[in-house]
Amino acid sequence: MLEILFIAGIIVSFGILESITGLYGRKSIRTKDDWINEILSFLQLALLIKPAILFTAVLTLNYLVPHFYQSINHLPFWTLFLIASIPDDFSQYWWHRKAHEWPWLWKWHRSHHAAKEMGVLTSYRNAILYYIFMPNIWWLGAMTFLCHTKSFSYNSSLSN
């Protein structure tokens, strides 16, 4: 629970920083609908989509390859961190990049760029299917299965 509050605190801190620098002040062009869209998008991802993918990934891997459960748990933390983080960032980068090149994927991603004003919550404005097929979320689900640790579980459910 402490980890979830920590990550939520980071997001709130960026929001405060954006407020201090003038992003949300009187000159802001963000509408009430923008706020609602961004907050609901964040909540659907953090509370519904990612937990469902993590559960599905762990359940599927447990059925297909149960003998690999926690099979890399013995590795040092930094090794696990690199095994989880590098493919996570790499696949998220390429997924986002291809979302700008492939027309079918752009349809799921364009709402992210429809905002007239970018902010910390704008990064969560995507169609549900964009996230359901996002490879790095499935990768973090596999990592949760392979090295069932709190840090990967919380990171998986709250990071974008």
N, CA, C and O of each residue as an XYZ file, in Angstrom:
640
protein
N       0.823     -1.196      0.000
C       0.000      0.000      0.000
C       0.867      1.260      0.000
O       0.538      2.252     -0.650
N       1.974      1.207      0.734
C       2.875      2.350      0.806
C       3.441      2.682     -0.575
O       3.603      3.853     -0.919
N       3.740      1.649     -1.361
C       4.272      1.871     -2.702
C       3.239      2.561     -3.595
O       3.591      3.439     -4.382
N       1.981      2.176     -3.478
C       0.923      2.803     -4.273
C       0.800      4.281     -3.910
O       0.673      5.132     -4.791
N       0.838      4.581     -2.630
C       0.763      5.977     -2.195
C       1.976      6.767     -2.678
O       1.857      7.940     -3.032
N       3.133      6.127     -2.692
C       4.350      6.779     -3.168
C       4.214      7.163     -4.639
O       4.531      8.290     -5.018
N       3.747      6.235     -5.468
C       3.600      6.510     -6.902
C       2.505      7.549     -7.123
O       2.658      8.437     -7.962
N       1.417      7.450     -6.388
C       0.363      8.462     -6.499
C       0.926      9.831     -6.105
O       0.579     10.848     -6.706
N       1.787      9.846     -5.106
C       2.436     11.092     -4.681
C       3.304     11.694     -5.771
O       3.355     12.915     -5.924
N       3.986     10.847     -6.526
C       4.809     11.328     -7.641
C       3.923     11.994     -8.687
O       4.247     13.072     -9.184
N       2.804     11.353     -9.020
C       1.899     11.916    -10.022
C       1.334     13.251     -9.534
O       1.269     14.217    -10.294
N       0.929     13.302     -8.269
C       0.411     14.556     -7.701
C       1.508     15.619     -7.695
O       1.234     16.789     -7.963
N       2.746     15.224     -7.393
C       3.862     16.178     -7.385
C       4.074     16.792     -8.760
O       4.300     17.996     -8.877
N       4.001     15.967     -9.802
C       4.125     16.513    -11.152
C       2.966     17.462    -11.458
O       3.159     18.497    -12.097
N       1.782     17.114    -11.008
C       0.632     18.007    -11.193
C       0.838     19.338    -10.499
O       0.524     20.390    -11.056
N       1.368     19.296     -9.281
C       1.644     20.533     -8.539
C       2.718     21.345     -9.260
O       2.606     22.564     -9.390
N       3.765     20.652     -9.728
C       4.824     21.328    -10.470
C       4.281     21.998    -11.731
O       4.658     23.122    -12.062
N       3.397     21.297    -12.423
C       2.777     21.883    -13.609
C       1.922     23.089    -13.237
O       1.864     24.062    -13.988
N       1.260     23.033    -12.085
C       0.449     24.166    -11.622
C       1.322     25.372    -11.296
O       1.006     26.504    -11.662
N       2.417     25.110    -10.606
C       3.328     26.192    -10.212
C       3.925     26.879    -11.439
O       4.099     28.097    -11.453
N       4.234     26.099    -12.455
C       4.844     26.677    -13.661
C       3.823     27.333    -14.583
O       4.190     27.859    -15.633
N       2.548     27.308    -14.204
C       1.533     28.040    -14.944
C       0.686     27.234    -15.905
O      -0.146     27.806    -16.609
N       0.869     25.928    -15.958
C       0.120     25.128    -16.923
C      -1.381     25.147    -16.649
O      -2.176     25.151    -17.590
N      -1.782     25.159    -15.383
C      -3.202     25.081    -15.055
C      -3.785     26.408    -14.586
O      -4.881     26.431    -14.025
N      -3.101     27.475    -14.797
C      -3.553     28.789    -14.329
C      -4.642     29.392    -15.193
O      -5.329     28.689    -15.934
N      -4.789     30.700    -15.089
C      -5.827     31.421    -15.829
C      -5.663     31.309    -17.343
O      -6.634     31.422    -18.090
N      -4.430     31.088    -17.787
C      -4.164     30.989    -19.218
C      -4.420     29.586    -19.768
O      -4.297     29.357    -20.971
N      -4.766     28.668    -18.908
C      -4.992     27.283    -19.325
C      -6.199     27.187    -20.256
O      -7.213     27.859    -20.066
N      -6.059     26.342    -21.253
C      -7.172     26.114    -22.185
C      -7.831     24.763    -21.930
O      -8.680     24.320    -22.703
N      -7.436     24.121    -20.850
C      -8.007     22.826    -20.488
C      -9.445     23.019    -20.010
O      -9.730     23.893    -19.192
N     -10.342     22.186    -20.535
C     -11.756     22.279    -20.165
C     -12.083     21.291    -19.048
O     -11.277     20.429    -18.698
N     -13.269     21.437    -18.510
C     -13.745     20.489    -17.497
C     -13.795     19.073    -18.087
O     -13.454     18.104    -17.408
N     -14.215     18.955    -19.340
C     -14.254     17.645    -20.008
C     -12.862     17.047    -20.154
O     -12.696     15.833    -20.040
N     -11.852     17.891    -20.406
C     -10.470     17.396    -20.473
C     -10.068     16.777    -19.138
O      -9.498     15.687    -19.094
N     -10.371     17.482    -18.057
C     -10.036     16.975    -16.727
C     -10.733     15.640    -16.450
O     -10.107     14.692    -15.975
N     -12.002     15.578    -16.744
C     -12.767     14.347    -16.505
C     -12.197     13.206    -17.332
O     -11.991     12.105    -16.821
N     -11.941     13.468    -18.611
C     -11.385     12.450    -19.511
C     -10.051     11.926    -18.987
O      -9.837     10.715    -18.947
N      -9.160     12.819    -18.590
C      -7.830     12.419    -18.145
C      -7.861     11.671    -16.817
O      -7.147     10.683    -16.647
N      -8.667     12.123    -15.891
C      -8.754     11.444    -14.591
C      -9.388     10.057    -14.753
O      -8.904      9.084    -14.173
N     -10.461      9.962    -15.535
C     -11.097      8.661    -15.762
C     -10.176      7.712    -16.532
O     -10.160      6.509    -16.269
N      -9.412      8.255    -17.481
C      -8.471      7.431    -18.235
C      -7.395      6.864    -17.314
O      -7.042      5.689    -17.412
N      -6.875      7.708    -16.415
C      -5.877      7.245    -15.458
C      -6.455      6.151    -14.561
O      -5.820      5.119    -14.342
N      -7.650      6.383    -14.050
C      -8.271      5.411    -13.143
C      -8.590      4.091    -13.839
O      -8.387      3.026    -13.254
N      -9.084      4.139    -15.076
C      -9.393      2.898    -15.787
C      -8.127      2.090    -16.033
O      -8.145      0.862    -15.950
N      -7.026      2.777    -16.336
C      -5.770      2.066    -16.570
C      -5.221      1.471    -15.274
O      -4.875      0.291    -15.224
N      -5.145      2.288    -14.231
C      -4.535      1.857    -12.975
C      -5.378      0.848    -12.201
O      -4.835     -0.061    -11.573
N      -6.692      1.001    -12.241
C      -7.551      0.170    -11.400
C      -8.240     -0.981    -12.130
O      -8.688     -1.934    -11.492
N      -8.329     -0.906    -13.447
C      -9.036     -1.958    -14.195
C      -8.148     -2.692    -15.197
O      -7.961     -3.905    -15.103
N      -7.609     -1.949    -16.150
C      -6.913     -2.586    -17.271
C      -5.632     -3.286    -16.833
O      -5.458     -4.475    -17.099
N      -4.736     -2.568    -16.168
C      -3.461     -3.198    -15.780
C      -3.654     -4.349    -14.800
O      -3.048     -5.403    -14.996
N      -4.462     -4.201    -13.763
C      -4.666     -5.358    -12.891
C      -5.266     -6.554    -13.630
O      -4.902     -7.696    -13.346
N      -6.180     -6.311    -14.576
C      -6.779     -7.413    -15.339
C      -5.732     -8.098    -16.215
O      -5.719     -9.324    -16.322
N      -4.858     -7.315    -16.838
C      -3.798     -7.908    -17.666
C      -2.813     -8.683    -16.797
O      -2.407     -9.789    -17.156
N      -2.429     -8.119    -15.668
C      -1.502     -8.826    -14.772
C      -2.105    -10.149    -14.315
O      -1.437    -11.182    -14.329
N      -3.349    -10.111    -13.919
C      -4.031    -11.329    -13.475
C      -4.081    -12.351    -14.603
O      -3.788    -13.528    -14.390
N      -4.451    -11.909    -15.802
C      -4.551    -12.807    -16.955
C      -3.195    -13.387    -17.317
O      -3.085    -14.581    -17.597
N      -2.155    -12.549    -17.316
C      -0.812    -13.024    -17.650
C      -0.327    -14.069    -16.640
O       0.186    -15.121    -17.020
N      -0.494    -13.769    -15.367
C      -0.053    -14.703    -14.324
C      -0.848    -16.000    -14.393
O      -0.273    -17.084    -14.301
N      -2.148    -15.901    -14.552
C      -3.004    -17.086    -14.639
C      -2.631    -17.942    -15.856
O      -2.533    -19.164    -15.749
N      -2.425    -17.307    -16.999
C      -2.078    -18.028    -18.228
C      -0.724    -18.715    -18.099
O      -0.580    -19.888    -18.444
N       0.270    -17.977    -17.599
C       1.596    -18.576    -17.434
C       1.584    -19.680    -16.387
O       2.288    -20.679    -16.531
N       0.804    -19.510    -15.352
C       0.698    -20.551    -14.332
C       0.081    -21.824    -14.907
O       0.413    -22.926    -14.470
N      -0.805    -21.681    -15.874
C      -1.414    -22.836    -16.523
C      -0.443    -23.476    -17.519
O      -0.310    -24.699    -17.569
N       0.239    -22.629    -18.316
C       1.107    -23.142    -19.375
C       2.467    -23.633    -18.876
O       2.950    -24.677    -19.313
N       3.071    -22.895    -17.977
C       4.419    -23.230    -17.495
C       4.504    -23.051    -15.975
O       5.249    -22.192    -15.502
N       3.764    -23.836    -15.215
C       3.725    -23.629    -13.758
C       5.091    -23.790    -13.081
O       5.334    -23.198    -12.029
N       5.967    -24.577    -13.669
C       7.280    -24.813    -13.061
C       8.196    -23.580    -13.129
O       9.249    -23.565    -12.491
N       7.813    -22.560    -13.885
C       8.610    -21.334    -13.956
C       8.172    -20.271    -12.948
O       8.773    -19.198    -12.887
N       7.136    -20.555    -12.159
C       6.661    -19.583    -11.176
C       7.793    -19.231    -10.213
O       8.401    -20.114     -9.608
N       8.066    -17.955    -10.078
C       9.122    -17.417     -9.217
C      10.494    -18.000     -9.546
O      11.363    -18.060     -8.676
N      10.695    -18.424    -10.773
C      11.945    -19.097    -11.136
C      13.166    -18.182    -11.158
O      14.295    -18.666    -11.083
N      12.960    -16.877    -11.258
C      14.121    -15.980    -11.232
C      14.142    -15.118     -9.966
O      14.875    -14.133     -9.883
N      13.348    -15.495     -9.012
C      13.242    -14.752     -7.755
C      14.558    -14.720     -6.979
O      14.772    -13.827     -6.160
N      15.429    -15.677     -7.231
C      16.687    -15.771     -6.507
C      17.732    -14.757     -6.972
O      18.741    -14.552     -6.297
N      17.495    -14.127     -8.112
C      18.463    -13.172     -8.651
C      18.494    -11.897     -7.811
O      17.495    -11.544     -7.184
N      19.633    -11.207     -7.796
C      19.722     -9.946     -7.040
C      18.722     -8.912     -7.560
O      18.322     -8.940     -8.724
N      18.336     -8.013     -6.679
C      17.331     -7.007     -7.014
C      17.683     -6.245     -8.282
O      16.841     -6.104     -9.169
N      18.912     -5.753     -8.380
C      19.280     -4.932     -9.540
C      19.228     -5.724    -10.837
O      18.913     -5.163    -11.887
N      19.526     -6.992    -10.786
C      19.412     -7.827    -11.976
C      17.948     -7.943    -12.379
O      17.607     -7.797    -13.553
N      17.089     -8.204    -11.404
C      15.652     -8.276    -11.684
C      15.131     -6.936    -12.205
O      14.320     -6.887    -13.130
N      15.603     -5.868    -11.603
C      15.190     -4.536    -12.029
C      15.527     -4.309    -13.509
O      14.698     -3.806    -14.268
N      16.736     -4.679    -13.910
C      17.152     -4.505    -15.307
C      16.379     -5.434    -16.241
O      15.977     -5.026    -17.331
N      16.172     -6.685    -15.815
C      15.418     -7.638    -16.634
C      13.994     -7.155    -16.856
O      13.422     -7.368    -17.925
N      13.428     -6.513    -15.862
C      12.060     -6.008    -15.988
C      12.012     -4.665    -16.709
O      11.168     -4.462    -17.582
N      12.899     -3.759    -16.356
C      12.804     -2.374    -16.824
C      13.234     -2.155    -18.265
O      12.577     -1.413    -18.994
N      14.314     -2.780    -18.686
C      14.804     -2.513    -20.047
C      13.802     -2.980    -21.101
O      13.455     -2.191    -21.980
N      13.321     -4.226    -21.056
C      12.293     -4.598    -22.042
C      10.996     -3.795    -21.883
O      10.308     -3.533    -22.870
N      10.663     -3.408    -20.665
C       9.470     -2.599    -20.426
C       9.584     -1.268    -21.165
O       8.696     -0.911    -21.939
N      10.666     -0.537    -20.931
C      10.857      0.752    -21.595
C      10.991      0.594    -23.108
O      10.415      1.374    -23.866
N      11.742     -0.401    -23.545
C      11.954     -0.634    -24.972
C      10.631     -0.901    -25.684
O      10.346     -0.308    -26.724
N       9.828     -1.796    -25.117
C       8.564     -2.125    -25.781
C       7.574     -0.971    -25.707
O       6.800     -0.776    -26.644
N       7.573     -0.205    -24.627
C       6.680      0.948    -24.544
C       7.076      2.010    -25.565
O       6.217      2.621    -26.202
N       8.386      2.227    -25.718
C       8.856      3.198    -26.702
C       8.409      2.807    -28.113
O       7.857      3.628    -28.845
N       8.652      1.547    -28.487
C       8.320      1.117    -29.845
C       6.814      1.048    -30.069
O       6.344      1.330    -31.171
N       6.057      0.681    -29.053
C       4.594      0.663    -29.173
C       4.083      2.076    -29.453
O       3.243      2.282    -30.329
N       4.603      3.047    -28.696
C       4.183      4.428    -28.891
C       4.628      4.944    -30.260
O       3.872      5.632    -30.946
N       5.835      4.616    -30.644
C       6.324      5.062    -31.950
C       5.499      4.473    -33.090
O       5.140      5.182    -34.030
N       5.198      3.178    -33.010
C       4.394      2.535    -34.049
C       2.958      3.055    -34.047
O       2.273      3.007    -35.068
N       2.511      3.546    -32.907
C       1.162      4.120    -32.837
C       1.042      5.353    -33.728
O      -0.057      5.727    -34.135
N       2.168      5.975    -34.026
C       2.175      7.126    -34.921
C       2.340      6.723    -36.380
O       2.117      7.541    -37.273
N       2.728      5.472    -36.637
C       2.999      5.023    -38.003
C       1.934      4.082    -38.563
O       1.666      4.104    -39.764
N       1.334      3.272    -37.728
C       0.364      2.286    -38.191
C      -1.047      2.862    -38.042
O      -1.451      3.208    -36.932
N      -1.790      2.969    -39.123
C      -3.128      3.577    -39.046
C      -4.068      2.899    -38.056
O      -4.807      3.586    -37.351
N      -4.058      1.581    -37.985
C      -4.965      0.893    -37.063
C      -4.613      1.202    -35.615
O      -5.511      1.287    -34.777
N      -3.344      1.370    -35.300
C      -2.928      1.666    -33.935
C      -3.110      3.155    -33.622
O      -3.393      3.525    -32.482
N      -2.948      3.998    -34.634
C      -3.157      5.430    -34.457
C      -4.589      5.722    -34.022
O      -4.821      6.646    -33.241
N      -5.546      4.951    -34.515
C      -6.948      5.152    -34.129
C      -7.132      4.995    -32.623
O      -7.974      5.664    -32.024
N      -6.350      4.117    -32.017
C      -6.444      3.887    -30.565
C      -5.644      4.913    -29.776
O      -5.866      5.094    -28.579
N      -4.719      5.578    -30.442
C      -3.781      6.455    -29.744
C      -4.060      7.946    -29.957
O      -3.605      8.768    -29.162
N      -4.781      8.306    -30.989
C      -4.902      9.716    -31.369
C      -5.563     10.588    -30.303
O      -5.313     11.792    -30.254
N      -6.395     10.004    -29.459
C      -7.020     10.835    -28.417
C      -5.978     11.412    -27.459
O      -6.198     12.458    -26.849
N      -4.859     10.730    -27.334
C      -3.752     11.223    -26.508
C      -3.231     12.551    -27.067
O      -2.840     13.438    -26.309
N      -3.230     12.679    -28.375
C      -2.721     13.891    -29.012
C      -3.819     14.896    -29.339
O      -3.535     15.964    -29.883
N      -5.048     14.575    -29.022
C      -6.155     15.491    -29.282
C      -6.234     16.605    -28.238
O      -6.925     17.603    -28.437
N      -5.528     16.428    -27.136
C      -5.553     17.446    -26.081
C      -4.924     18.738    -26.592
O      -3.903     18.716    -27.278
N      -5.537     19.847    -26.255
C      -5.005     21.142    -26.661
C      -3.879     21.585    -25.749
O      -3.118     22.497    -26.070
N      -3.786     20.917    -24.597
C      -2.765     21.269    -23.614
C      -2.246     19.979    -22.982
O      -3.017     19.204    -22.416
N      -0.952     19.755    -23.079
C      -0.367     18.525    -22.548
C      -0.016     18.716    -21.070
O       0.444     19.779    -20.653
N      -0.245     17.660    -20.297
C       0.095     17.653    -18.886
C       0.371     16.226    -18.447
O       0.328     15.302    -19.258
N       0.653     16.048    -17.171
C       1.024     14.721    -16.670
C      -0.090     13.691    -16.906
O       0.204     12.536    -17.214
N      -1.334     14.081    -16.771
C      -2.436     13.133    -16.952
C      -2.778     12.883    -18.420
O      -3.459     11.910    -18.743
N      -2.308     13.754    -19.299
C      -2.612     13.587    -20.718
C      -2.015     12.288    -21.258
O      -2.531     11.721    -22.221
N      -0.936     11.820    -20.647
C      -0.295     10.587    -21.130
C      -1.212      9.374    -20.979
O      -0.962      8.337    -21.595
N      -2.261      9.482    -20.177
C      -3.181      8.359    -19.972
C      -4.379      8.395    -20.916
O      -5.238      7.515    -20.849
N      -4.452      9.380    -21.782
C      -5.576      9.507    -22.716
C      -5.337      8.624    -23.936
O      -4.745      9.073    -24.918
N      -5.776      7.412    -23.886
C      -5.708      6.472    -25.003
C      -6.945      5.588    -24.950
O      -7.606      5.482    -23.917
N      -7.244      4.963    -26.069
C      -8.371      4.023    -26.096
C      -8.015      2.787    -25.264
O      -6.842      2.447    -25.108
N      -9.026      2.135    -24.743
C      -8.821      0.938    -23.926
C      -8.030     -0.122    -24.697
O      -7.143     -0.764    -24.135
N      -8.347     -0.307    -25.975
C      -7.640     -1.318    -26.770
C      -6.149     -1.010    -26.913
O      -5.336     -1.927    -27.031
N      -5.792      0.260    -26.903
C      -4.377      0.644    -26.961
C      -3.620      0.008    -25.789
O      -2.514     -0.508    -25.955
N      -4.225      0.055    -24.624
C      -3.583     -0.506    -23.434
C      -3.715     -2.027    -23.354
O      -2.794     -2.708    -22.905
N      -4.842     -2.551    -23.783
C      -5.034     -4.007    -23.713
C      -3.984     -4.746    -24.530
O      -3.551     -5.832    -24.145
N      -3.572     -4.168    -25.652
C      -2.571     -4.811    -26.499
C      -1.155     -4.275    -26.296
O      -0.244     -4.663    -27.028
N      -0.956     -3.405    -25.333
C       0.356     -2.803    -25.092
C       1.328     -3.862    -24.558
O       1.110     -4.406    -23.475
N       2.395     -4.159    -25.305
C       3.266     -5.282    -24.934
C       3.951     -5.147    -23.585
O       4.145     -6.148    -22.896
N       4.323     -3.930    -23.189
C       5.050     -3.807    -21.925
C       4.182     -4.145    -20.717
O       4.710     -4.573    -19.690
N       2.882     -3.967    -20.810
C       2.019     -4.351    -19.682
C       2.021     -5.877    -19.538
O       2.070     -6.405    -18.427
N       1.966     -6.570    -20.668
C       2.017     -8.035    -20.638
C       3.384     -8.513    -20.155
O       3.479     -9.515    -19.447
N       4.438     -7.798    -20.536
C       5.780     -8.147    -20.064
C       5.851     -8.039    -18.540
O       6.398     -8.923    -17.881
N       5.309     -6.976    -17.987
C       5.324     -6.827    -16.532
C       4.458     -7.885    -15.848
O       4.728     -8.278    -14.714
N       3.418     -8.341    -16.546
C       2.647     -9.468    -16.021
C       3.492    -10.729    -15.966
O       3.435    -11.483    -14.995
N       4.277    -10.954    -17.015
C       5.180    -12.119    -17.024
C       6.237    -11.989    -15.934
O       6.579    -12.975    -15.280
N       6.751    -10.790    -15.736
C       7.753    -10.583    -14.677
C       7.146    -10.808    -13.293
O       7.808    -11.328    -12.395
N       5.904    -10.422    -13.131
C       5.230    -10.668    -11.857
C       5.150    -12.169    -11.598
O       5.320    -12.614    -10.463
N       4.897    -12.939    -12.632
C       4.855    -14.401    -12.517
C       6.242    -14.970    -12.214
O       6.381    -15.837    -11.351
N       7.259    -14.491    -12.912
C       8.607    -15.047    -12.784
C       9.303    -14.658    -11.482
O      10.113    -15.424    -10.960
N       9.001    -13.502    -10.969
C       9.685    -13.065     -9.737
C       8.728    -12.314     -8.842
O       8.990    -11.170     -8.469
N       7.657    -12.923     -8.505
C       6.549    -12.367     -7.735
C       7.027    -11.504     -6.569
O       7.124    -11.972     -5.435
N       7.322    -10.243     -6.863
C       7.749     -9.318     -5.821
C       6.838     -8.102     -5.832
O       6.234     -7.770     -6.852
N       6.750     -7.449     -4.694
C       5.884     -6.278     -4.571
C       6.290     -5.181     -5.540
O       5.433     -4.545     -6.152
N       7.588     -4.955     -5.685
C       8.015     -3.822     -6.505
C       7.535     -3.949     -7.939
O       7.138     -2.953     -8.542
N       7.562     -5.153     -8.500
C       7.096     -5.317     -9.875
C       5.574     -5.249     -9.940
O       5.017     -4.701    -10.891
N       4.907     -5.796     -8.946
C       3.436     -5.773     -8.952
C       2.920     -4.348     -8.880
O       2.037     -3.976     -9.652
N       3.451     -3.544     -7.968
C       2.981     -2.174     -7.833
C       3.391     -1.334     -9.029
O       2.607     -0.524     -9.525
N       4.625     -1.526     -9.492
C       5.086     -0.799    -10.660
C       4.204     -1.115    -11.851
O       3.845     -0.217    -12.613
N       3.852     -2.369    -12.018
C       3.037     -2.787    -13.151
C       1.647     -2.186    -13.115
O       1.087     -1.838    -14.154
N       1.097     -2.066    -11.933
C      -0.292     -1.607    -11.869
C      -0.418     -0.097    -11.958
O      -1.505      0.404    -12.249
N       0.654      0.646    -11.717
C       0.506      2.094    -11.722
C       1.327      2.829    -12.770
O       1.005      3.973    -13.091
N       2.362      2.226    -13.311
C       3.153      2.959    -14.296
C       2.491      2.921    -15.653
O       1.666      2.052    -15.936
N       2.862      3.879    -16.494
C       2.309      3.924    -17.845
C       3.296      3.456    -18.854
O       2.994      3.429    -20.047
